[in-house]
């Protein structure tokens, strides 16, 4: 006997009636139900907000509110444990909250010497929050958490429209409980805003398809354009199938579909191009240097370091080398078809990828003979194309790759699992429906068992329970027509538990601890992890082949810098390439002592920059400690020609910089500029060193008259 209310707009009326009749569960509310006694206009609006549309099951809206509330609590309860999180971006946020010029360009400091190596859209939101709430960890990170809640809501709403409330709820829950999503929505990298904007793009695309609307297609273009201003070319990975779905399914003529698509492209170019045009047209002397570029050009940054260089591995100025081809190893890990399932990436995102791919294939098969304008098939194209294209690019890109990039896959995975599960359930009388559900549940439980075997944080009970419950549920799904009506909901609940228990455990572990630095990962401490960009996949020694290690104990980078989840140091506790006593390192900032803060803050109004330091993270720590401008020489790695030695010498001659911090990043990487090394050598030879609170600085107002070192306690 069949049961469970998973009906949707795509289900037939007889099927819906049968489902409601065979379950004792709440179904749809009658449309002629009277309003609550004594309800006024305000009460009626609140009632409609709580109850939702008349066609929704009575549980739908309360369940959505519950999901959003749980997501909000999960993402905010320990939010400030990460402090300034990625100090590189937090320093830029602080600068933007103090200077509108720094705000507009995304400068690292309020005096606008250099920008971060991304466009500034995500910084704008955090800087506005800091302007309102003041500089704090909470003010920087709360917008990110709210973006996470919004992403869950957008995915739910988009999926629900064509597949029903149950599908939307499953989709939203999968997104909320994806470990890397919990990480990025409680962190200050631009990936949080990028993910939300792509989800909004999918939502607007489905509305555009349903209405054959040029207005909604232009709105899609605006969301993509804003995504470009968040993380440049990555947002374009979702564009091909957004456009293809509209060209195939919109209920209008082919000519209009093409025109509407071109209008979307125009809106995308305008919504991103205005800022790019301003930056490129303003004289270089009137704006900050474009961080991450070698010739002070945002276009070069976009198509080089942050663009094609990410695919080929040829990124001038970056640290380390690329992946070296289809299966070759490199600084950022082995590339190949199974990279998303590797030891360092799998537990971040891949929990439900096998199930999503199975359900995508079955969904497309079941909708194969529907009319061209079928909205469900269009939804599979939108979300399925997003998943497949983005996953393939991530798998084969040979340049810089970090595990947290995969948050961009979370909305697509969630949507496909929700849509495909409901589609298969509606076809449970056919072998393809029941087999698809059983295979998806079995795949999720087996893969969760494998991923959970990579950590000892939960003992053996969780992985064994997930495997046992999942396999039992998969077998029982094949026999639902012979089960008692009251048993079927238990089987479905078991399937959900088996699919979500593993990622949920990792998500809770992620939000329970703080994360700092440039390279962070989700999950419990002590997980088996690969190198910086991922160990081998199935093609590199099995699903857990390649480099392995302990989270937070990744291999060393050049110059003695370690890379992992936590504090990063270079050349020892206070060292760096330029000598001992540095402040921070390449991948994370350190907190300056009170003596350092006092020294740099003294007479600060006399200087454009109270200090200069090689590398953005070293500068960021000093800037966040003092809330005063600190020049990041050479940008993030110290490999950008900003400033040149001649420019720096002129700044010093003009009395614009007070101190130079020893240590920090290192220049000349992969063909990048070595101006930062020239500057460091010139400073060491010509200015007096001072030790402040255990850290070494050079006072740029005190040229060397002889030799000797002044110590400030």
Beta strands, then each sheet from edge to edge (+ up, - down):
strand 1: 528-529
strand 2: 549-550
strand 3: 609-614
strand 4: 630-633
strand 5: 657-664
strand 6: 687-692
strand 7: 695-703
strand 8: 710-712
sheet 1: 1+ 2-
sheet 2: 4+ 3+ 5+ 7- 6+ 8+
end
